[in-house]
Amino acid sequence: MKAIIDGDMIVYRAAFGSEKEIKWCDDVYTLHMDMNEALDKVATSIDSILAKLNTSQFSLAFSPKTTFRHKLFEGYKANRADKRKPLGLGDLISRVKSQYDGLLYANIEADDVIGLICTKDSNCVAVSGDKDFLTLPCKFYNFLKDELIETSEEEANYNHLIQTLTGDAVDGYAGIKGVGIKTAEKLLAKAGATWEGVVEIYKSKGYTEDTALLNAQLAYILRDGDYDFDKQELIKLWGSKL
């Protein structure tokens, strides 16, 4: 088994976890980050994941600054713009990518890199702490919960429809206002767990089919056949499969 690990999450957590507050006097505080400590945290996280999965094979996947989702929707992850990033994050990413020969491709996120690889090769397992990976038909190890799950294609497609309805506040796309997972499940049970059912639900709430499609495309993690690694370009968006 080979672990395809969400490098973005590993590095981000290591950088934040390495920050230390120093009180110089009653009125002066500073924050610093030790790069060597952060690198050690990255290595420890990787070692822990590999031990849990009983494997020595792995790759780390990373995201570029912009992807096809930013082009689809300018508000994608825009809610993160004013949030402070951990100290030294950029340098830490560069060092980790170099040290571990990280995977980085144009126009797609780390999630997509993982999805493309793990839906092509059943010997690979997606590793992250992000529930979005339940929209992929593959093995998924949630290292934050220490859970190994194998999601069928039917389950993954259903989870994608649910996410299309609920949106993702963390990533900045809204879905249908006021619809959470439980409500989405009830709505799909009534309308049918199909794309047509999703469109029907969107329209019943005053939205257009185009809005439903945009949310579906933003929520969809790429699978085998959706991207050309050699040309580093998308082959098709989710909507072209309908």
RONUVO-252940 format. One line per field, with one value per atom (N, C-alpha, C, O): residue number from 1; atom name; x, y, z. Coordinates in steps of 0.05 Angstrom, whole numbers, m for minus. Layout:
# residues N
i = (NUM	...);
at = (CA	...);
px = (X	...);
py = (Y	...);
pz = (Z	...);
# end
This chain:
# residues 242
i = (1	1	1	1	2	2	2	2	3	3	3	3	4	4	4	4	5	5	5	5	6	6	6	6	7	7	7	7	8	8	8	8	9	9	9	9	10	10	10	10	11	11	11	11	12	12	12	12	13	13	13	13	14	14	14	14	15	15	15	15	16	16	16	16	17	17	17	17	18	18	18	18	19	19	19	19	20	20	20	20	21	21	21	21	22	22	22	22	23	23	23	23	24	24	24	24	25	25	25	25	26	26	26	26	27	27	27	27	28	28	28	28	29	29	29	29	30	30	30	30	31	31	31	31	32	32	32	32	33	33	33	33	34	34	34	34	35	35	35	35	36	36	36	36	37	37	37	37	38	38	38	38	39	39	39	39	40	40	40	40	41	41	41	41	42	42	42	42	43	43	43	43	44	44	44	44	45	45	45	45	46	46	46	46	47	47	47	47	48	48	48	48	49	49	49	49	50	50	50	50	51	51	51	51	52	52	52	52	53	53	53	53	54	54	54	54	55	55	55	55	56	56	56	56	57	57	57	57	58	58	58	58	59	59	59	59	60	60	60	60	61	61	61	61	62	62	62	62	63	63	63	63	64	64	64	64	65	65	65	65	66	66	66	66	67	67	67	67	68	68	68	68	69	69	69	69	70	70	70	70	71	71	71	71	72	72	72	72	73	73	73	73	74	74	74	74	75	75	75	75	76	76	76	76	77	77	77	77	78	78	78	78	79	79	79	79	80	80	80	80	81	81	81	81	82	82	82	82	83	83	83	83	84	84	84	84	85	85	85	85	86	86	86	86	87	87	87	87	88	88	88	88	89	89	89	89	90	90	90	90	91	91	91	91	92	92	92	92	93	93	93	93	94	94	94	94	95	95	95	95	96	96	96	96	97	97	97	97	98	98	98	98	99	99	99	99	100	100	100	100	101	101	101	101	102	102	102	102	103	103	103	103	104	104	104	104	105	105	105	105	106	106	106	106	107	107	107	107	108	108	108	108	109	109	109	109	110	110	110	110	111	111	111	111	112	112	112	112	113	113	113	113	114	114	114	114	115	115	115	115	116	116	116	116	117	117	117	117	118	118	118	118	119	119	119	119	120	120	120	120	121	121	121	121	122	122	122	122	123	123	123	123	124	124	124	124	125	125	125	125	126	126	126	126	127	127	127	127	128	128	128	128	129	129	129	129	130	130	130	130	131	131	131	131	132	132	132	132	133	133	133	133	134	134	134	134	135	135	135	135	136	136	136	136	137	137	137	137	138	138	138	138	139	139	139	139	140	140	140	140	141	141	141	141	142	142	142	142	143	143	143	143	144	144	144	144	145	145	145	145	146	146	146	146	147	147	147	147	148	148	148	148	149	149	149	149	150	150	150	150	151	151	151	151	152	152	152	152	153	153	153	153	154	154	154	154	155	155	155	155	156	156	156	156	157	157	157	157	158	158	158	158	159	159	159	159	160	160	160	160	161	161	161	161	162	162	162	162	163	163	163	163	164	164	164	164	165	165	165	165	166	166	166	166	167	167	167	167	168	168	168	168	169	169	169	169	170	170	170	170	171	171	171	171	172	172	172	172	173	173	173	173	174	174	174	174	175	175	175	175	176	176	176	176	177	177	177	177	178	178	178	178	179	179	179	179	180	180	180	180	181	181	181	181	182	182	182	182	183	183	183	183	184	184	184	184	185	185	185	185	186	186	186	186	187	187	187	187	188	188	188	188	189	189	189	189	190	190	190	190	191	191	191	191	192	192	192	192	193	193	193	193	194	194	194	194	195	195	195	195	196	196	196	196	197	197	197	197	198	198	198	198	199	199	199	199	200	200	200	200	201	201	201	201	202	202	202	202	203	203	203	203	204	204	204	204	205	205	205	205	206	206	206	206	207	207	207	207	208	208	208	208	209	209	209	209	210	210	210	210	211	211	211	211	212	212	212	212	213	213	213	213	214	214	214	214	215	215	215	215	216	216	216	216	217	217	217	217	218	218	218	218	219	219	219	219	220	220	220	220	221	221	221	221	222	222	222	222	223	223	223	223	224	224	224	224	225	225	225	225	226	226	226	226	227	227	227	227	228	228	228	228	229	229	229	229	230	230	230	230	231	231	231	231	232	232	232	232	233	233	233	233	234	234	234	234	235	235	235	235	236	236	236	236	237	237	237	237	238	238	238	238	239	239	239	239	240	240	240	240	241	241	241	241	242	242	242	242);
at = (N	CA	C	O	N	CA	C	O	N	CA	C	O	N	CA	C	O	N	CA	C	O	N	CA	C	O	N	CA	C	O	N	CA	C	O	N	CA	C	O	N	CA	C	O	N	CA	C	O	N	CA	C	O	N	CA	C	O	N	CA	C	O	N	CA	C	O	N	CA	C	O	N	CA	C	O	N	CA	C	O	N	CA	C	O	N	CA	C	O	N	CA	C	O	N	CA	C	O	N	CA	C	O	N	CA	C	O	N	CA	C	O	N	CA	C	O	N	CA	C	O	N	CA	C	O	N	CA	C	O	N	CA	C	O	N	CA	C	O	N	CA	C	O	N	CA	C	O	N	CA	C	O	N	CA	C	O	N	CA	C	O	N	CA	C	O	N	CA	C	O	N	CA	C	O	N	CA	C	O	N	CA	C	O	N	CA	C	O	N	CA	C	O	N	CA	C	O	N	CA	C	O	N	CA	C	O	N	CA	C	O	N	CA	C	O	N	CA	C	O	N	CA	C	O	N	CA	C	O	N	CA	C	O	N	CA	C	O	N	CA	C	O	N	CA	C	O	N	CA	C	O	N	CA	C	O	N	CA	C	O	N	CA	C	O	N	CA	C	O	N	CA	C	O	N	CA	C	O	N	CA	C	O	N	CA	C	O	N	CA	C	O	N	CA	C	O	N	CA	C	O	N	CA	C	O	N	CA	C	O	N	CA	C	O	N	CA	C	O	N	CA	C	O	N	CA	C	O	N	CA	C	O	N	CA	C	O	N	CA	C	O	N	CA	C	O	N	CA	C	O	N	CA	C	O	N	CA	C	O	N	CA	C	O	N	CA	C	O	N	CA	C	O	N	CA	C	O	N	CA	C	O	N	CA	C	O	N	CA	C	O	N	CA	C	O	N	CA	C	O	N	CA	C	O	N	CA	C	O	N	CA	C	O	N	CA	C	O	N	CA	C	O	N	CA	C	O	N	CA	C	O	N	CA	C	O	N	CA	C	O	N	CA	C	O	N	CA	C	O	N	CA	C	O	N	CA	C	O	N	CA	C	O	N	CA	C	O	N	CA	C	O	N	CA	C	O	N	CA	C	O	N	CA	C	O	N	CA	C	O	N	CA	C	O	N	CA	C	O	N	CA	C	O	N	CA	C	O	N	CA	C	O	N	CA	C	O	N	CA	C	O	N	CA	C	O	N	CA	C	O	N	CA	C	O	N	CA	C	O	N	CA	C	O	N	CA	C	O	N	CA	C	O	N	CA	C	O	N	CA	C	O	N	CA	C	O	N	CA	C	O	N	CA	C	O	N	CA	C	O	N	CA	C	O	N	CA	C	O	N	CA	C	O	N	CA	C	O	N	CA	C	O	N	CA	C	O	N	CA	C	O	N	CA	C	O	N	CA	C	O	N	CA	C	O	N	CA	C	O	N	CA	C	O	N	CA	C	O	N	CA	C	O	N	CA	C	O	N	CA	C	O	N	CA	C	O	N	CA	C	O	N	CA	C	O	N	CA	C	O	N	CA	C	O	N	CA	C	O	N	CA	C	O	N	CA	C	O	N	CA	C	O	N	CA	C	O	N	CA	C	O	N	CA	C	O	N	CA	C	O	N	CA	C	O	N	CA	C	O	N	CA	C	O	N	CA	C	O	N	CA	C	O	N	CA	C	O	N	CA	C	O	N	CA	C	O	N	CA	C	O	N	CA	C	O	N	CA	C	O	N	CA	C	O	N	CA	C	O	N	CA	C	O	N	CA	C	O	N	CA	C	O	N	CA	C	O	N	CA	C	O	N	CA	C	O	N	CA	C	O	N	CA	C	O	N	CA	C	O	N	CA	C	O	N	CA	C	O	N	CA	C	O	N	CA	C	O	N	CA	C	O	N	CA	C	O	N	CA	C	O	N	CA	C	O	N	CA	C	O	N	CA	C	O	N	CA	C	O	N	CA	C	O	N	CA	C	O	N	CA	C	O	N	CA	C	O	N	CA	C	O	N	CA	C	O	N	CA	C	O	N	CA	C	O	N	CA	C	O	N	CA	C	O	N	CA	C	O	N	CA	C	O	N	CA	C	O	N	CA	C	O	N	CA	C	O	N	CA	C	O	N	CA	C	O	N	CA	C	O	N	CA	C	O	N	CA	C	O	N	CA	C	O	N	CA	C	O	N	CA	C	O	N	CA	C	O	N	CA	C	O	N	CA	C	O	N	CA	C	O	N	CA	C	O	N	CA	C	O	N	CA	C	O	N	CA	C	O	N	CA	C	O	N	CA	C	O	N	CA	C	O	N	CA	C	O	N	CA	C	O	N	CA	C	O	N	CA	C	O	N	CA	C	O	N	CA	C	O	N	CA	C	O	N	CA	C	O	N	CA	C	O	N	CA	C	O	N	CA	C	O	N	CA	C	O	N	CA	C	O	N	CA	C	O	N	CA	C	O	N	CA	C	O	N	CA	C	O);
px = (17	0	18	38	10	24	6	m17	16	1	6	28	m16	m14	m25	m49	m7	m13	m18	m4	m37	m44	m21	m22	m2	21	13	26	m7	m16	m23	m15	m39	m49	m26	m25	m9	13	31	39	38	56	43	56	18	4	3	8	m4	m6	21	23	42	69	78	91	72	80	66	79	40	25	35	37	39	47	75	82	90	118	120	141	98	98	100	87	116	118	116	127	101	98	120	125	132	152	143	136	144	138	165	179	171	197	195	214	172	167	137	122	127	98	83	60	95	79	89	79	109	120	120	132	106	105	112	107	125	130	123	120	121	115	138	145	148	169	164	149	177	174	202	217	208	233	230	215	244	240	248	235	269	278	257	253	244	223	200	188	193	171	177	160	202	210	209	201	216	214	185	179	167	139	127	111	136	128	137	121	162	173	159	153	153	139	110	101	97	70	70	54	90	92	98	86	117	124	100	96	85	61	41	30	36	17	26	11	52	62	61	56	66	64	36	32	17	m12	m20	m36	m10	m18	1	m4	21	40	52	52	63	76	99	101	117	140	138	155	118	115	96	74	104	86	95	118	77	82	67	45	77	63	53	67	27	15	11	4	16	14	m3	m7	m12	m29	m14	2	m19	m8	m26	m46	m18	m33	m61	m80	m64	m91	m96	m77	m122	m130	m154	m163	m164	m187	m211	m228	m213	m236	m237	m258	m213	m212	m221	m233	m217	m227	m257	m270	m267	m296	m311	m333	m299	m313	m293	m276	m294	m273	m274	m255	m297	m299	m288	m289	m278	m268	m244	m224	m248	m228	m221	m201	m237	m231	m235	m223	m251	m256	m231	m230	m210	m185	m165	m144	m171	m151	m142	m118	m160	m153	m145	m142	m143	m135	m104	m92	m93	m64	m54	m65	m33	m21	1	12	8	29	56	61	73	99	116	115	130	148	135	149	109	95	107	111	111	122	148	153	167	193	191	205	173	170	160	169	140	130	152	155	168	190	209	218	217	236	225	238	199	187	184	189	175	171	198	199	219	245	256	266	252	262	248	261	222	206	197	181	208	201	171	158	159	130	117	129	92	76	61	46	66	53	47	66	22	14	m2	m15	0	m14	m44	m56	m57	m86	m103	m127	m90	m106	m94	m70	m112	m104	m92	m93	m80	m69	m91	m86	m116	m138	m142	m147	m140	m144	m122	m127	m97	m74	m79	m75	m87	m92	m115	m113	m137	m160	m153	m162	m138	m130	m114	m118	m95	m77	m92	m90	m108	m120	m144	m151	m157	m179	m168	m184	m143	m131	m118	m119	m105	m89	m101	m100	m114	m127	m107	m115	m81	m61	m53	m37	m65	m59	m82	m105	m74	m94	m91	m69	m113	m114	m111	m124	m93	m89	m93	m79	m112	m117	m134	m141	m141	m160	m186	m202	m189	m211	m233	m228	m258	m280	m288	m302	m278	m284	m275	m286	m255	m245	m265	m261	m287	m308	m324	m341	m318	m331	m314	m321	m293	m277	m281	m282	m284	m286	m258	m247	m248	m222	m218	m236	m195	m188	m180	m165	m189	m183	m175	m191	m152	m143	m145	m130	m163	m166	m147	m153	m123	m103	m110	m98	m129	m137	m155	m155	m170	m188	m178	m191	m156	m145	m166	m171	m178	m199	m191	m184	m192	m187	m214	m227	m222	m248	m245	m228	m261	m261	m289	m309	m290	m315	m321	m304	m344	m352	m359	m362	m360	m367	m395	m400	m413	m441	m441	m455	m427	m426	m412	m421	m390	m375	m393	m393	m407	m425	m447	m454	m458	m478	m467	m479	m443	m431	m425	m426	m418	m414	m440	m440	m462	m488	m495	m505	m489	m494	m478	m489	m453	m436	m444	m441	m455	m465	m488	m491	m504	m526	m518	m528	m499	m491	m470	m468	m454	m432	m410	m411	m390	m368	m359	m346	m367	m360	m330	m321	m315	m286	m274	m255	m285	m275	m289	m282	m310	m322	m344	m350	m355	m378	m402	m399	m425	m447	m466	m479	m469	m490	m517	m520	m536	m562	m563	m557	m569	m569	m587	m610	m575	m590	m591	m603	m579	m580	m555	m533	m557	m535	m537	m554	m520	m519	m545	m555	m557	m581	m604	m620	m607	m628	m623	m642	m598	m592	m599	m609	m594	m601	m631	m641	m647	m676	m686	m704	m674	m683	m677	m693	m653	m646	m663	m670	m670	m688	m715	m727	m724	m750	m748	m764	m727	m725	m711	m714	m695	m680	m650	m643	m633	m604	m592	m575	m600	m590	m584	m592	m571	m566	m592	m596	m611	m637	m650	m664	m647	m658	m645	m659	m619	m605	m615	m620	m618	m628	m656	m663	m673	m700	m700	m715	m682	m680	m671	m682	m650	m641	m663	m666	m677	m698	m721	m733	m726	m748	m740	m758	m714	m705	m699	m688	m706	m703	m677	m670	m662	m636	m639	m659	m618	m618	m602	m587	m605	m590	m560	m543	m554	m526	m513	m489	m528	m517	m511	m491	m530	m526	m501	m485	m497	m475	m448	m429	m448	m424	m416	m392	m435	m429	m420	m402	m431	m423	m394	m379	m387	m360	m339	m317	m347	m329	m325	m304	m346	m346	m332	m323	m329	m320	m289	m276	m278	m250	m244	m258	m225	m219	m213	m201	m221	m216	m201	m197	m193	m177	m192	m215	m177	m188	m196	m204	m195	m204	m181	m186	m156	m133	m111	m106	m97	m74	m48	m41	m35	m11	12	28	14	36	33	52	9	4	m3	m3	m8	m17	m40	m39	m62	m86	m110	m109	m133	m158	m167	m164	m177	m190	m219	m230	m232	m260	m268	m256	m288	m301	m323	m332	m332	m352	m377	m389	m386	m411	m410	m431	m386	m384	m390	m393	m393	m399	m429	m437	m445	m474	m485	m510);
py = (m24	0	25	26	44	70	92	95	108	131	156	164	168	193	214	216	230	246	275	287	287	315	332	338	340	355	382	392	395	421	420	437	400	398	391	403	373	365	388	393	403	426	449	461	454	476	470	488	446	439	440	447	431	432	461	466	478	506	519	532	516	527	515	529	489	475	483	477	495	503	532	541	546	574	576	560	594	598	628	645	634	662	668	651	691	699	725	744	726	751	763	752	786	799	817	819	829	845	848	835	863	865	873	865	889	900	891	900	874	866	835	821	826	798	794	812	772	766	737	721	730	702	693	708	669	660	630	617	621	593	582	595	559	546	527	507	532	517	488	470	483	455	440	416	453	440	433	412	452	447	423	407	422	400	373	353	374	350	341	317	361	355	342	324	352	341	311	294	307	280	261	238	271	255	248	225	267	262	241	222	243	223	196	176	194	169	156	132	172	162	150	129	165	156	129	110	128	104	80	57	85	63	53	29	71	63	47	28	54	40	16	2	13	m9	m9	m29	14	17	36	52	35	54	71	88	66	80	104	101	127	150	172	173	190	215	237	232	261	285	301	307	309	326	354	358	374	402	417	407	441	457	482	493	490	516	538	533	563	586	588	595	582	583	557	544	551	526	532	555	512	516	525	539	518	527	557	569	569	599	612	634	599	610	606	623	584	579	599	608	605	621	639	629	665	682	683	692	675	675	650	647	631	606	611	622	603	606	635	641	654	682	690	709	674	679	674	681	662	657	680	680	699	719	736	743	742	759	743	754	717	700	696	691	699	698	669	650	667	642	638	657	613	608	619	621	626	637	617	593	627	610	590	572	592	571	568	545	590	588	574	556	581	569	539	522	533	506	488	466	498	483	478	456	498	495	474	457	474	455	427	408	424	397	386	363	403	394	384	364	399	391	366	348	364	341	315	294	317	293	290	273	307	306	307	290	329	331	334	342	326	326	353	360	368	393	396	394	401	403	428	438	438	463	461	441	481	485	466	468	448	430	430	434	424	424	397	377	397	372	351	327	359	340	326	302	341	330	311	290	318	301	274	253	275	251	235	211	249	236	222	200	235	224	199	179	199	176	153	130	159	138	125	103	139	127	111	97	114	99	74	52	76	54	45	60	22	13	6	0	5	0	25	24	48	73	81	75	95	105	135	145	149	178	183	171	203	209	239	256	245	273	273	252	297	299	312	322	314	328	308	290	313	295	295	277	316	317	292	286	278	254	231	211	234	214	216	199	237	239	224	225	210	194	164	155	149	120	107	98	107	96	92	97	82	80	107	122	114	140	136	125	146	145	173	191	177	203	202	190	215	212	228	223	247	262	245	248	227	210	181	164	175	148	129	108	136	119	112	130	87	78	69	51	82	78	72	83	53	48	56	43	75	86	75	76	64	53	76	99	70	91	102	126	85	94	112	133	105	121	148	169	147	172	191	215	180	197	210	233	194	204	226	247	222	242	268	290	265	289	304	329	290	304	319	341	306	319	344	365	343	366	388	412	380	400	416	440	403	416	433	455	423	437	459	478	456	474	468	448	486	483	511	525	518	545	549	572	528	530	539	554	528	534	558	566	568	593	590	610	566	565	555	537	566	565	542	535	530	510	523	546	510	522	532	518	558	571	555	549	550	537	507	494	495	466	453	457	437	422	393	386	376	348	334	320	336	322	331	314	357	367	358	350	358	349	320	313	304	275	272	255	287	285	295	283	316	327	307	303	295	275	250	238	242	219	223	205	248	255	259	249	274	281	260	258	243	222	230	253	210	216	215	198	234	236	265	283	270	298	312	335	299	311	318	339	301	307	332	348	335	359	384	404	383	406	413	437	393	398	412	430	403	415	444	462	449	477	495	517	485	502	507	529	487	491	511	522	517	537	564	582	566	592	596	618	574	576	566	554	570	560	535	527	521	497	504	488	527	536	539	532	548	551	523	519	505	477	465	452	470	458	470	456	496	509	497	490	493	481	452	443	438	410	409	392	427	428	436	425	454	463	441	438	425	404	379	362	375	350	349	366	328	323	306	285	313	300	270	262	254	226	218	234	193	183	190	184	202	208	237	246	252	281	300	323	290	308	295	271	310	300	309	332	290	296	306	323	295	302	331	347	338	366	385	409	373	388	407	431	394	409	391	366	404	389	377	389	353	340	347	352	348	355	362	353	379	386	365	351	364	345	347	327	371	375	362	356	358	346	316	304	305	276	271	248	292	287	281	276);
pz = (0	0	0	14	m16	m17	m7	m15	11	22	6	1	m4	m18	1	6	12	36	28	11	42	39	51	75	35	45	55	74	42	52	81	97	89	116	136	157	128	145	151	174	131	134	150	167	144	157	187	204	195	223	236	260	222	233	238	259	219	223	246	263	248	271	297	318	297	321	331	354	314	321	330	338	329	338	369	383	378	407	414	400	435	444	465	483	463	482	495	481	521	536	544	561	532	538	563	579	567	590	593	578	611	616	592	589	574	552	524	504	523	497	494	510	473	467	437	421	431	403	398	417	373	365	346	328	351	333	326	340	305	296	290	275	300	295	271	273	249	225	229	219	244	249	265	260	284	299	281	283	263	244	226	220	216	199	214	203	239	256	259	259	262	265	240	241	217	191	190	183	196	195	215	208	238	258	249	252	237	226	204	204	186	165	176	168	194	206	220	219	234	248	229	234	207	187	174	171	167	155	174	165	199	219	221	223	221	224	199	202	176	151	145	126	161	158	130	115	122	96	98	117	79	78	53	49	37	11	14	25	5	7	m13	m22	m18	m32	m18	m7	m19	m9	m32	m51	m30	m51	m41	m18	m59	m51	m72	m94	m64	m81	m91	m76	m116	m125	m113	m100	m119	m107	m119	m105	m145	m157	m173	m182	m175	m189	m207	m208	m220	m238	m222	m234	m196	m180	m176	m176	m174	m172	m197	m196	m220	m245	m248	m261	m238	m239	m221	m228	m198	m178	m163	m148	m168	m156	m126	m113	m114	m85	m72	m48	m89	m78	m59	m66	m34	m12	m7	7	m17	m13	17	26	31	59	76	100	64	79	76	89	58	51	75	77	93	116	141	162	138	161	161	141	185	187	182	192	165	160	181	192	187	207	197	173	216	210	194	200	174	159	140	130	136	120	93	84	79	51	50	33	68	68	76	66	95	104	81	77	66	43	23	13	17	m2	7	m9	32	43	42	35	50	51	23	18	5	m23	m35	m49	m28	m38	m25	m38	1	17	9	8	5	0	m30	m36	m47	m76	m79	m91	m68	m67	m94	m113	m95	m120	m122	m104	m144	m149	m178	m195	m185	m213	m218	m200	m242	m249	m248	m257	m236	m238	m221	m221	m205	m188	m160	m155	m140	m112	m105	m120	m81	m70	m69	m75	m61	m60	m87	m88	m109	m135	m143	m154	m136	m142	m128	m140	m103	m87	m100	m103	m107	m119	m145	m150	m162	m188	m184	m198	m166	m162	m149	m157	m128	m112	m126	m119	m145	m160	m184	m197	m190	m212	m201	m213	m178	m167	m140	m120	m139	m115	m92	m70	m99	m79	m64	m45	m72	m59	m39	m44	m18	1	4	8	3	8	37	54	44	72	77	65	94	101	126	137	136	157	148	164	122	109	101	86	111	105	75	66	60	32	17	m5	28	14	14	0	29	28	2	m4	m14	m41	m62	m86	m53	m72	m68	m46	m90	m88	m85	m105	m61	m56	m26	m10	m18	10	21	7	44	56	85	101	93	121	132	124	151	165	188	209	185	206	231	252	229	253	271	295	258	273	275	288	262	261	251	263	228	216	187	171	180	153	141	151	119	107	78	64	68	39	29	36	11	1	m27	m44	m30	m56	m75	m67	m101	m120	m115	m117	m108	m102	m78	m78	m57	m33	m39	m29	m54	m61	m77	m72	m96	m113	m96	m100	m77	m59	m42	m38	m31	m14	m29	m18	m55	m71	m75	m74	m79	m82	m56	m56	m33	m7	m5	3	m12	m10	m30	m24	m52	m71	m59	m64	m43	m30	m6	m2	9	34	29	45	7	3	24	38	24	43	52	37	76	86	88	84	94	96	69	68	47	21	7	m15	20	11	m10	m23	m14	m32	m15	2	m21	m1	m4	16	m28	m31	m28	m37	m15	m10	19	38	22	48	68	63	91	113	111	128	90	87	97	86	119	129	120	104	131	122	127	109	151	157	139	129	135	117	89	75	80	53	49	27	69	67	64	49	79	78	51	39	41	15	m8	m26	m7	m27	m26	m46	m1	2	m11	m21	m11	m22	m53	m68	m61	m90	m106	m130	m92	m106	m106	m112	m100	m99	m126	m132	m143	m170	m176	m161	m198	m206	m211	m203	m223	m228	m202	m200	m181	m155	m143	m131	m146	m136	m150	m137	m176	m191	m182	m178	m178	m168	m141	m137	m124	m97	m99	m86	m116	m119	m130	m120	m150	m162	m142	m141	m125	m105	m84	m70	m81	m62	m75	m62	m100	m114	m128	m136	m132	m146	m175	m182	m191	m218	m220	m202	m243	m248	m250	m243	m262	m264	m237	m234	m218	m190	m179	m165	m184	m174	m187	m173	m213	m227	m217	m214	m212	m202	m175	m170	m157	m131	m134	m120	m153	m158	m168	m159	m185	m196	m175	m174	m158	m136	m115	m104	m111	m91	m100	m84	m126	m138	m137	m148	m124	m125	m150	m154	m165	m191	m187	m167	m206	m207	m232	m250	m233	m256	m282	m285	m301	m327	m330	m351	m308	m308	m314	m319	m314	m316	m331	m327	m347	m362	m347	m348	m334	m318	m336	m328	m360	m378	m388	m388	m396	m406	m383	m386	m359	m335	m342	m338	m351	m357	m353	m356	m347	m343	m370	m391	m368	m391	m392	m414	m369	m368	m340	m320	m338	m312	m307	m325	m282	m274	m292	m299	m298	m314	m341	m352	m352	m379	m379	m400	m354	m352	m354	m357	m352	m351	m378	m381);
# end
